């Protein structure tokens, strides 16, 4: 009887140890799940705020005077000058040290002056602050001469380098045809008859670094 009692007592002790271990493992798993959920919720909230910022700045750019967008010579006080420098935005302006910091930058492209032109090309002279083009980013788009020699002509872009467009007057792109009148240094141009603004929003660092890009087209004011 004594031996049986000790065996039963030992079995109860082992069962208790196993029960405690199972509870501990379950608790740790639950805590880990809660921590992951909280972190993911924070990431989702930050991303949603970034998306809202992109929508906000896109709307602000569309509401600006097209002629002043991306123009370093825009008059003092012009609303469009806001987009000439990067912006820093806090998710909680009342507590900057405790909120997520969003860096918002703007690049503008899609217009300029003609430096030179051949029968089927245009080499651009960019206004101050505008970047060179990415190779072939304008393929399939259209360029319009808006001022100077050759005004009102429209050409289809077949390809481009950092500052030169290869063009055809055949707007379907099926054949290669030349300008009816070559533009010159008196001429100005717009791609797709407007300006393209690119908004980049970044936040976080290391493995949690995030980026949102938004492209906005603003038609030229006629």
Number of C-alpha atoms within 10 A of each C-alpha: 6 7 8 9 10 11 12 12 12 12 12 12 12 12 12 12 12 12 12 12 12 12 12 12 12 12 12 12 12 12 12 12 12 12 12 12 12 12 12 12 12 12 15 12 12 20 17 12 15 25 16 12 19 20 15 11 17 19 12 14 21 16 12 17 14 17 15 15 26 25 18 15 11 15 11 9 8 12 16 23 18 16 22 17 12 15 13 12 18 15 16 12 12 9 10 12 10 11 14 17 18 21 17 23 17 20 19 21 22 20 24 20 23 23 18 17 20 15 16 20 22 25 21 21 18 17 15 11 13 17 14 14 16 11 14 16 13 21 15 14 15 19 23 20 23 20 17 16 17 19 17 12 18 23 26 26 26 19 17 20 15 14 16 21 25 22 29 23 21 16 17 11 15 9 10 15 16 16 19 11 13 18 26 18 15 14 20 22 25 22 23 20 21 20 21 21 22 15 23 18 22 18 18 15 8 6 6 8 9 16 15 15 15 15 14 17 18 20 16 15 9 5
